[in-house]
Amino acid sequence: MTKFNLKEYRIQSTGADGGHNYIIAEVIHNNVTRRLVVMFRDKSDEKKLSNGVNISVEGNLHDEDIKQDLTLLDARLI
């Protein structure tokens, strides 16, 4: 599991499966600024999201390539 402390992020939503919220943020990973997409495991964590609030998230990090976004799957708020 990988943990990120996020201060600035955007809450996005999908219309799929009754609607889900996810986060997009800029993070430094291996000394490179990368875009991070956080997909939550439980919808209850999605409902707790609020812009402007510092959060910590933990999940399974996928890093396909330096040119691709990082993806944190099965994430949870901690």
C-alpha positions in Angstrom: 0.0 0.0 0.0 1.2 3.5 -0.8 0.2 6.6 1.1 -0.2 10.2 -0.1 -0.9 13.3 1.9 -2.9 15.7 -0.4 -3.4 19.4 0.2 -4.6 20.4 -3.3 -6.8 18.2 -5.4 -9.9 18.3 -7.5 -12.9 16.2 -6.9 -14.3 14.7 -10.1 -17.3 12.5 -10.7 -18.5 9.8 -13.1 -22.1 8.8 -14.1 -21.1 5.1 -14.0 -22.6 2.7 -11.5 -24.8 5.3 -9.8 -22.0 7.9 -9.8 -18.6 7.8 -8.2 -16.3 10.5 -7.0 -12.5 10.4 -7.6 -9.6 12.8 -7.0 -7.1 14.3 -9.3 -3.9 15.8 -7.8 -0.3 16.7 -8.6 2.3 14.8 -6.6 6.0 14.3 -6.6 6.9 10.7 -7.2 10.5 9.6 -7.6 11.5 13.3 -7.8 9.2 13.9 -10.7 5.9 15.9 -10.6 3.1 13.6 -11.8 -0.7 13.6 -12.0 -2.3 11.2 -9.6 -5.8 9.8 -10.1 -7.3 8.3 -6.9 -10.1 5.8 -7.2 -11.8 4.8 -3.9 -12.7 1.3 -2.8 -15.8 2.4 -0.8 -18.4 4.9 -1.8 -18.6 6.0 1.8 -15.1 7.5 1.5 -16.2 9.3 -1.7 -19.0 11.0 0.2 -16.6 12.3 2.8 -14.6 14.3 0.2 -14.6 18.1 0.4 -12.5 20.6 -1.5 -10.0 22.6 0.5 -9.5 19.9 3.2 -6.1 18.2 3.7 -6.5 14.4 3.3 -4.4 11.3 3.5 -5.2 8.4 1.2 -3.7 4.9 0.9 -4.1 2.3 -1.8 -2.5 0.2 -4.6 -0.3 2.4 -6.7 0.0 1.7 -10.5 2.8 3.4 -12.4 2.7 2.3 -16.1 5.1 4.8 -17.5 6.6 8.2 -16.8 4.4 9.7 -19.5 1.2 8.2 -18.0 -0.8 9.3 -14.9 -0.2 7.5 -11.6 -3.3 5.6 -10.5 -4.1 4.8 -6.8 -6.7 2.0 -6.9 -8.8 0.6 -4.0 -7.9 3.7 -2.1 -9.3 4.6 1.3 -9.2 7.8 3.5 -6.9 7.4 6.5 
